[in-house]
Every structure is written in structure tokens, then in C-alpha cells.
Amino acid sequence: MAIQKDGPNGAYIGKVGSVYGYVLNGQNIIRGKRKPSTKKPTPDMLLNRAKMKAASHFATMLVPCFRYGYRELAPKGSRVGAVQLAQSHIFKECLEIDEKGKPYVNPEKVRVFRGSLNPPKDCSVWQENNTLYFKWNYEAVRGSYTYRINIVVYDIDHAFVFKIAEEDVHKGEYSMMCDLLTYKKGALYVYMGVVDAYTEELSDSVYVGAVE
């Protein structure tokens, strides 16, 4: 049974006869029932499925970061949402194939944030005990006195740390306690970006490095 919202001209939500209705990114969608394919998948189809799985594996836990980091590219009312844009970026620009022919996401190519501000340069990160230390350079521009650093530390498929507007970008250094250093299951991949604390504009993220 379907429910019609907002009167006779509203969207159908649910099943109506042989079709289904739902709302996707503000668009009213009606589609027929999907039929499972009976054809044997080709090598290209299998590779594409493996790529989709690898991209999803990397991106799923970072969904909160992508909602924040891609909001400039997907403002309210956009047909394609922020998370979908981030997933598309990973699938199209960040996948590589290993020596066994298996696709994987190259963390160095991933952009966790997207925006028009200048990103930090010459970024580095290192560990001392349970603390991460960061250094970077940033050229002052007009209005940049409100710019701050954003940080993501990601242990793939396990946990992440997301820090927003942590430090004045012009200080060029920052340190933070990080519990992931104690219980991480793999390398920690680190990303940095810039946010204007006043306008909330962002820069593209920069891959800083991996903490093994």
C-alpha cells in the first residue's frame, strides 16, 4: 500500500500496483519492480562490482565527514546529495588495482572535504606516545584571520576522529591526544583542510600521510 503526501498532486510513497514511489534528494521517483538478471556476469561486470564494494567499504564510515565536507557542492535542494558526490569521487578518481587484480581505494587520492578556499601546504604529521603532532604552511590572504584547521584521522573500517575548526591556520602547528593510537587496527590515514569559522566555507582536503 502506498501513501500519497500533500494531496492529490503529492508524491506516492510505497507500492502502487506494479510500481514503487519514493522521494530521493527532493525528487519524486516512480519505478517498476526490479527484476534480477539471469545472465552470467561478464568479467567487466564482476570487476565493476568489486570496485563498488571497495569504494563503499572505504566510504561508509566517513559518511558524517562527507555530509560536512561536500556540502558546498551539494547545497540544500540539490538533486545529488553530498554523500553521493563523495562516493562518486572515490569510485571515479581514487580506485586502483593491486597485483592480484583486486580493486582498492588509494587513500592519498581521497578528498574528504571540498571547497574553494586555499588548502594548507607542506603538511606533516607524526606520533609521539599517544599524541599526534601536525605542521603545515599557509599564506595569509585577505579575510583569513577567521580560518581554522579541520582534521580527519581514519582507521579504515574501524574508527575515525573528526575535528572541526581546531586551530588558527596561521599558527602552522597543532597537537592532539588521539585514542586511536592505542587501539588502532591498521594504519591511520590523516587529512587536513581549512574552514572559515565565520562563513563556513571550506578548502579541499589534503592527504597528510599515514601513521603506522
Phi and psi restraints in degrees (value plus and minus 20) as a CYANA .aco file:
   2 ALA   PHI    -123.0   -83.0
   2 ALA   PSI     137.7   177.7
   3 ILE   PHI    -137.0   -97.0
   3 ILE   PSI     110.0   150.0
   4 GLN   PHI    -119.6   -79.6
   4 GLN   PSI      99.7   139.7
   5 LYS   PHI    -111.8   -71.8
   5 LYS   PSI     129.1   169.1
   6 ASP   PHI      41.5    81.5
   6 ASP   PSI      19.2    59.2
   7 GLY   PHI      63.6   103.6
   7 GLY   PSI    -191.4  -151.4
   8 PRO   PHI     -83.9   -43.9
   8 PRO   PSI     -40.9    -0.9
   9 ASN   PHI    -120.2   -80.2
   9 ASN   PSI     -11.6    28.4
  10 GLY   PHI    -102.9   -62.9
  10 GLY   PSI    -199.4  -159.4
  11 ALA   PHI    -100.3   -60.3
  11 ALA   PSI     127.0   167.0
  12 TYR   PHI    -107.9   -67.9
  12 TYR   PSI     111.3   151.3
  13 ILE   PHI    -138.6   -98.6
  13 ILE   PSI      89.6   129.6
  14 GLY   PHI      99.0   139.0
  14 GLY   PSI    -181.4  -141.4
  15 LYS   PHI    -115.3   -75.3
  15 LYS   PSI     113.0   153.0
  16 VAL   PHI    -147.7  -107.7
  16 VAL   PSI      83.1   123.1
  17 GLY   PHI      43.2    83.2
  17 GLY   PSI    -136.7   -96.7
  18 SER   PHI    -122.5   -82.5
  18 SER   PSI     -11.9    28.1
  19 VAL   PHI    -141.6  -101.6
  19 VAL   PSI     142.8   182.8
  20 TYR   PHI    -142.3  -102.3
  20 TYR   PSI     121.9   161.9
  21 GLY   PHI    -140.7  -100.7
  21 GLY   PSI     123.5   163.5
  22 TYR   PHI    -180.8  -140.8
  22 TYR   PSI     150.7   190.7
  23 VAL   PHI    -132.6   -92.6
  23 VAL   PSI     107.9   147.9
  24 LEU   PHI    -148.0  -108.0
  24 LEU   PSI      95.7   135.7
  25 ASN   PHI      31.0    71.0
  25 ASN   PSI      22.4    62.4
  26 GLY   PHI      62.9   102.9
  26 GLY   PSI     -21.9    18.1
  27 GLN   PHI    -122.5   -82.5
  27 GLN   PSI     116.7   156.7
  28 ASN   PHI    -103.2   -63.2
  28 ASN   PSI      99.2   139.2
  29 ILE   PHI    -135.2   -95.2
  29 ILE   PSI     115.3   155.3
  30 ILE   PHI    -148.7  -108.7
  30 ILE   PSI     107.6   147.6
  31 ARG   PHI    -159.7  -119.7
  31 ARG   PSI     139.0   179.0
  32 GLY   PHI    -100.0   -60.0
  32 GLY   PSI     149.2   189.2
  33 LYS   PHI     -87.0   -47.0
  33 LYS   PSI     111.9   151.9
  34 ARG   PHI     -93.3   -53.3
  34 ARG   PSI     116.7   156.7
  35 LYS   PHI    -128.3   -88.3
  35 LYS   PSI     108.9   148.9
  36 PRO   PHI     -84.8   -44.8
  36 PRO   PSI     118.8   158.8
  37 SER   PHI     -94.7   -54.7
  37 SER   PSI     120.4   160.4
  38 THR   PHI    -121.7   -81.7
  38 THR   PSI     -20.0    20.0
  39 LYS   PHI    -102.7   -62.7
  39 LYS   PSI     125.0   165.0
  40 LYS   PHI     -89.9   -49.9
  40 LYS   PSI     109.0   149.0
  41 PRO   PHI     -84.6   -44.6
  41 PRO   PSI     121.3   161.3
  42 THR   PHI    -100.2   -60.2
  42 THR   PSI     144.9   184.9
  43 PRO   PHI     -75.3   -35.3
  43 PRO   PSI     -59.0   -19.0
  44 ASP   PHI     -84.8   -44.8
  44 ASP   PSI     -59.1   -19.1
  45 MET   PHI     -85.8   -45.8
  45 MET   PSI     -62.1   -22.1
  46 LEU   PHI     -84.3   -44.3
  46 LEU   PSI     -60.1   -20.1
  47 LEU   PHI     -84.9   -44.9
  47 LEU   PSI     -61.0   -21.0
  48 ASN   PHI     -83.8   -43.8
  48 ASN   PSI     -59.7   -19.7
  49 ARG   PHI     -83.6   -43.6
  49 ARG   PSI     -60.7   -20.7
  50 ALA   PHI     -85.4   -45.4
  50 ALA   PSI     -56.9   -16.9
  51 LYS   PHI     -84.8   -44.8
  51 LYS   PSI     -63.2   -23.2
  52 MET   PHI     -82.7   -42.7
  52 MET   PSI     -60.0   -20.0
  53 LYS   PHI     -85.4   -45.4
  53 LYS   PSI     -63.2   -23.2
  54 ALA   PHI     -84.5   -44.5
  54 ALA   PSI     -62.7   -22.7
  55 ALA   PHI     -84.2   -44.2
  55 ALA   PSI     -62.9   -22.9
  56 SER   PHI     -84.8   -44.8
  56 SER   PSI     -60.1   -20.1
  57 HIS   PHI     -79.1   -39.1
  57 HIS   PSI     -61.1   -21.1
  58 PHE   PHI     -94.7   -54.7
  58 PHE   PSI     -58.5   -18.5
  59 ALA   PHI    -107.1   -67.1
  59 ALA   PSI     -47.6    -7.6
  60 THR   PHI     -74.6   -34.6
  60 THR   PSI     -67.8   -27.8
  61 MET   PHI     -89.6   -49.6
  61 MET   PSI     -44.5    -4.5
  62 LEU   PHI    -108.5   -68.5
  62 LEU   PSI     -10.0    30.0
  63 VAL   PHI     -71.7   -31.7
  63 VAL   PSI     -65.2   -25.2
  64 PRO   PHI     -79.5   -39.5
  64 PRO   PSI     -57.0   -17.0
  65 CYS   PHI     -86.3   -46.3
  65 CYS   PSI     -60.7   -20.7
  66 PHE   PHI     -88.9   -48.9
  66 PHE   PSI     -57.4   -17.4
  67 ARG   PHI     -79.1   -39.1
  67 ARG   PSI     -58.8   -18.8
  68 TYR   PHI     -96.6   -56.6
  68 TYR   PSI     -67.3   -27.3
  69 GLY   PHI     -97.4   -57.4
  69 GLY   PSI     -38.8     1.2
  70 TYR   PHI    -132.6   -92.6
  70 TYR   PSI      -5.2    34.8
  71 ARG   PHI     -88.6   -48.6
  71 ARG   PSI     -46.6    -6.6
  72 GLU   PHI     -88.0   -48.0
  72 GLU   PSI     -51.2   -11.2
  73 LEU   PHI    -104.1   -64.1
  73 LEU   PSI     -36.2     3.8
  74 ALA   PHI    -154.8  -114.8
  74 ALA   PSI      50.6    90.6
  75 PRO   PHI     -86.1   -46.1
  75 PRO   PSI     146.3   186.3
  76 LYS   PHI     -73.8   -33.8
  76 LYS   PSI     112.3   152.3
  77 GLY   PHI      74.5   114.5
  77 GLY   PSI     -25.1    14.9
  78 SER   PHI     -85.4   -45.4
  78 SER   PSI     126.2   166.2
  79 ARG   PHI     -89.5   -49.5
  79 ARG   PSI     -54.3   -14.3
  80 VAL   PHI    -129.9   -89.9
  80 VAL   PSI     108.3   148.3
  81 GLY   PHI    -102.1   -62.1
  81 GLY   PSI     151.5   191.5
  82 ALA   PHI     -81.0   -41.0
  82 ALA   PSI     -64.8   -24.8
  83 VAL   PHI     -85.0   -45.0
  83 VAL   PSI     -60.8   -20.8
  84 GLN   PHI     -83.5   -43.5
  84 GLN   PSI     -58.3   -18.3
  85 LEU   PHI     -84.5   -44.5
  85 LEU   PSI     -61.7   -21.7
  86 ALA   PHI     -84.6   -44.6
  86 ALA   PSI     -63.5   -23.5
  87 GLN   PHI     -82.1   -42.1
  87 GLN   PSI     -59.9   -19.9
  88 SER   PHI     -84.1   -44.1
  88 SER   PSI     -61.6   -21.6
  89 HIS   PHI     -78.6   -38.6
  89 HIS   PSI     -65.9   -25.9
  90 ILE   PHI     -84.2   -44.2
  90 ILE   PSI     -64.4   -24.4
  91 PHE   PHI     -85.1   -45.1
  91 PHE   PSI     -62.1   -22.1
  92 LYS   PHI    -106.9   -66.9
  92 LYS   PSI     -48.2    -8.2
  93 GLU   PHI    -140.9  -100.9
  93 GLU   PSI     -31.9     8.1
  94 CYS   PHI    -138.5   -98.5
  94 CYS   PSI     -23.8    16.2
  95 LEU   PHI    -105.3   -65.3
  95 LEU   PSI     121.0   161.0
  96 GLU   PHI    -154.7  -114.7
  96 GLU   PSI     149.2   189.2
  97 ILE   PHI    -135.2   -95.2
  97 ILE   PSI     109.1   149.1
  98 ASP   PHI    -102.6   -62.6
  98 ASP   PSI    -198.2  -158.2
  99 GLU   PHI     -85.3   -45.3
  99 GLU   PSI     -37.7     2.3
 100 LYS   PHI    -115.3   -75.3
 100 LYS   PSI     -14.6    25.4
 101 GLY   PHI      61.7   101.7
 101 GLY   PSI      -4.2    35.8
 102 LYS   PHI    -119.3   -79.3
 102 LYS   PSI     109.1   149.1
 103 PRO   PHI     -93.6   -53.6
 103 PRO   PSI     127.4   167.4
 104 TYR   PHI    -170.4  -130.4
 104 TYR   PSI     140.1   180.1
 105 VAL   PHI    -109.5   -69.5
 105 VAL   PSI     107.0   147.0
 106 ASN   PHI    -103.3   -63.3
 106 ASN   PSI      89.4   129.4
 107 PRO   PHI     -79.7   -39.7
 107 PRO   PSI     -46.6    -6.6
 108 GLU   PHI     -86.5   -46.5
 108 GLU   PSI     -41.9    -1.9
 109 LYS   PHI    -113.0   -73.0
 109 LYS   PSI     -30.4     9.6
 110 VAL   PHI     -97.3   -57.3
 110 VAL   PSI     115.7   155.7
 111 ARG   PHI    -131.4   -91.4
 111 ARG   PSI      91.4   131.4
 112 VAL   PHI     -98.6   -58.6
 112 VAL   PSI     -52.4   -12.4
 113 PHE   PHI    -138.7   -98.7
 113 PHE   PSI     131.7   171.7
 114 ARG   PHI    -155.9  -115.9
 114 ARG   PSI     115.0   155.0
 115 GLY   PHI    -197.3  -157.3
 115 GLY   PSI     159.8   199.8
 116 SER   PHI    -115.7   -75.7
 116 SER   PSI     -31.4     8.6
 117 LEU   PHI     -90.9   -50.9
 117 LEU   PSI     137.8   177.8
 118 ASN   PHI     -89.6   -49.6
 118 ASN   PSI     113.1   153.1
 119 PRO   PHI     -99.5   -59.5
 119 PRO   PSI     145.3   185.3
 120 PRO   PHI     -88.2   -48.2
 120 PRO   PSI     139.0   179.0
 121 LYS   PHI    -143.5  -103.5
 121 LYS   PSI     140.7   180.7
 122 ASP   PHI      32.1    72.1
 122 ASP   PSI      26.0    66.0
 123 CYS   PHI     -99.4   -59.4
 123 CYS   PSI     125.3   165.3
 124 SER   PHI    -167.1  -127.1
 124 SER   PSI     135.9   175.9
 125 VAL   PHI    -164.6  -124.6
 125 VAL   PSI     123.0   163.0
 126 TRP   PHI    -170.2  -130.2
 126 TRP   PSI     142.8   182.8
 127 GLN   PHI    -128.4   -88.4
 127 GLN   PSI     118.2   158.2
 128 GLU   PHI    -155.4  -115.4
 128 GLU   PSI      91.5   131.5
 129 ASN   PHI      36.6    76.6
 129 ASN   PSI    -142.3  -102.3
 130 ASN   PHI    -124.2   -84.2
 130 ASN   PSI       8.9    48.9
 131 THR   PHI    -145.1  -105.1
 131 THR   PSI     119.7   159.7
 132 LEU   PHI    -122.3   -82.3
 132 LEU   PSI     115.5   155.5
 133 TYR   PHI    -135.5   -95.5
 133 TYR   PSI     116.3   156.3
 134 PHE   PHI    -143.6  -103.6
 134 PHE   PSI     123.8   163.8
 135 LYS   PHI    -157.4  -117.4
 135 LYS   PSI     130.8   170.8
 136 TRP   PHI    -183.3  -143.3
 136 TRP   PSI     150.3   190.3
 137 ASN   PHI    -140.4  -100.4
 137 ASN   PSI     129.0   169.0
 138 TYR   PHI    -171.0  -131.0
 138 TYR   PSI     107.0   147.0
 139 GLU   PHI    -103.8   -63.8
 139 GLU   PSI     104.3   144.3
 140 ALA   PHI     -83.8   -43.8
 140 ALA   PSI     115.4   155.4
 141 VAL   PHI    -148.5  -108.5
 141 VAL   PSI     147.8   187.8
 142 ARG   PHI     -79.4   -39.4
 142 ARG   PSI     108.2   148.2
 143 GLY   PHI      65.6   105.6
 143 GLY   PSI     -19.3    20.7
 144 SER   PHI    -102.1   -62.1
 144 SER   PSI     -13.5    26.5
 145 TYR   PHI     -87.6   -47.6
 145 TYR   PSI     -33.5     6.5
 146 THR   PHI    -121.9   -81.9
 146 THR   PSI     -10.7    29.3
 147 TYR   PHI    -101.1   -61.1
 147 TYR   PSI     118.2   158.2
 148 ARG   PHI    -151.5  -111.5
 148 ARG   PSI     146.8   186.8
 149 ILE   PHI    -117.2   -77.2
 149 ILE   PSI     113.7   153.7
 150 ASN   PHI    -123.4   -83.4
 150 ASN   PSI     126.2   166.2
 151 ILE   PHI    -157.6  -117.6
 151 ILE   PSI     116.8   156.8
 152 VAL   PHI    -145.8  -105.8
 152 VAL   PSI     109.5   149.5
 153 VAL   PHI    -139.1   -99.1
 153 VAL   PSI     100.2   140.2
 154 TYR   PHI    -145.5  -105.5
 154 TYR   PSI     101.2   141.2
 155 ASP   PHI    -119.8   -79.8
 155 ASP   PSI      84.4   124.4
 156 ILE   PHI     -73.1   -33.1
 156 ILE   PSI     109.7   149.7
 157 ASP   PHI      43.3    83.3
 157 ASP   PSI       0.7    40.7
 158 HIS   PHI    -151.4  -111.4
 158 HIS   PSI     -82.7   -42.7
 159 ALA   PHI    -184.7  -144.7
 159 ALA   PSI     144.2   184.2
 160 PHE   PHI    -168.0  -128.0
 160 PHE   PSI     139.2   179.2
 161 VAL   PHI    -138.3   -98.3
 161 VAL   PSI     111.9   151.9
 162 PHE   PHI    -147.5  -107.5
 162 PHE   PSI      93.3   133.3
 163 LYS   PHI    -134.8   -94.8
 163 LYS   PSI     107.5   147.5
 164 ILE   PHI    -131.9   -91.9
 164 ILE   PSI     111.3   151.3
 165 ALA   PHI      31.5    71.5
 165 ALA   PSI      32.7    72.7
 166 GLU   PHI     -99.5   -59.5
 166 GLU   PSI     -58.0   -18.0
 167 GLU   PHI    -167.7  -127.7
 167 GLU   PSI     129.3   169.3
 168 ASP   PHI     -78.0   -38.0
 168 ASP   PSI     105.0   145.0
 169 VAL   PHI     -82.3   -42.3
 169 VAL   PSI     -45.2    -5.2
 170 HIS   PHI    -101.7   -61.7
 170 HIS   PSI     -28.6    11.4
 171 LYS   PHI     -93.5   -53.5
 171 LYS   PSI     -50.3   -10.3
 172 GLY   PHI      57.5    97.5
 172 GLY   PSI     -17.6    22.4
 173 GLU   PHI    -176.7  -136.7
 173 GLU   PSI     136.2   176.2
 174 TYR   PHI    -184.4  -144.4
 174 TYR   PSI     130.3   170.3
 175 SER   PHI    -157.4  -117.4
 175 SER   PSI     130.0   170.0
 176 MET   PHI    -171.3  -131.3
 176 MET   PSI     124.7   164.7
 177 MET   PHI     -88.6   -48.6
 177 MET   PSI     119.4   159.4
 178 CYS   PHI    -159.7  -119.7
 178 CYS   PSI      86.9   126.9
 179 ASP   PHI     -82.9   -42.9
 179 ASP   PSI     -44.8    -4.8
 180 LEU   PHI     -80.2   -40.2
 180 LEU   PSI     -45.7    -5.7
 181 LEU   PHI     -83.8   -43.8
 181 LEU   PSI     -45.6    -5.6
 182 THR   PHI    -104.2   -64.2
 182 THR   PSI     -61.8   -21.8
 183 TYR   PHI    -140.3  -100.3
 183 TYR   PSI       1.2    41.2
 184 LYS   PHI     -83.3   -43.3
 184 LYS   PSI     130.4   170.4
 185 LYS   PHI    -124.3   -84.3
 185 LYS   PSI     -28.6    11.4
 186 GLY   PHI    -179.7  -139.7
 186 GLY   PSI    -184.1  -144.1
 187 ALA   PHI     -85.0   -45.0
 187 ALA   PSI     128.3   168.3
 188 LEU   PHI    -119.2   -79.2
 188 LEU   PSI     100.0   140.0
 189 TYR   PHI    -115.2   -75.2
 189 TYR   PSI     109.5   149.5
 190 VAL   PHI    -136.7   -96.7
 190 VAL   PSI     113.9   153.9
 191 TYR   PHI    -148.9  -108.9
 191 TYR   PSI     126.3   166.3
 192 MET   PHI    -152.8  -112.8
 192 MET   PSI     132.5   172.5
 193 GLY   PHI    -174.0  -134.0
 193 GLY   PSI     158.8   198.8
 194 VAL   PHI    -137.9   -97.9
 194 VAL   PSI     121.7   161.7
 195 VAL   PHI    -151.0  -111.0
 195 VAL   PSI     118.5   158.5
 196 ASP   PHI    -103.2   -63.2
 196 ASP   PSI      91.4   131.4
 197 ALA   PHI     -84.2   -44.2
 197 ALA   PSI     -37.6     2.4
 198 TYR   PHI    -109.8   -69.8
 198 TYR   PSI     -70.4   -30.4
 199 THR   PHI    -113.9   -73.9
 199 THR   PSI     -35.2     4.8
 200 GLU   PHI      49.4    89.4
 200 GLU   PSI      -4.8    35.2
 201 GLU   PHI     -88.1   -48.1
 201 GLU   PSI     133.6   173.6
 202 LEU   PHI    -141.6  -101.6
 202 LEU   PSI     145.1   185.1
 203 SER   PHI    -126.0   -86.0
 203 SER   PSI     148.2   188.2
 204 ASP   PHI     -83.0   -43.0
 204 ASP   PSI     131.0   171.0
 205 SER   PHI     -97.8   -57.8
 205 SER   PSI     139.1   179.1
 206 VAL   PHI    -139.8   -99.8
 206 VAL   PSI     112.5   152.5
 207 TYR   PHI     -96.5   -56.5
 207 TYR   PSI      98.8   138.8
 208 VAL   PHI    -108.6   -68.6
 208 VAL   PSI     -59.3   -19.3
 209 GLY   PHI     132.1   172.1
 209 GLY   PSI    -196.3  -156.3
 210 ALA   PHI    -135.2   -95.2
 210 ALA   PSI     117.2   157.2
 211 VAL   PHI    -125.0   -85.0
 211 VAL   PSI      91.1   131.1
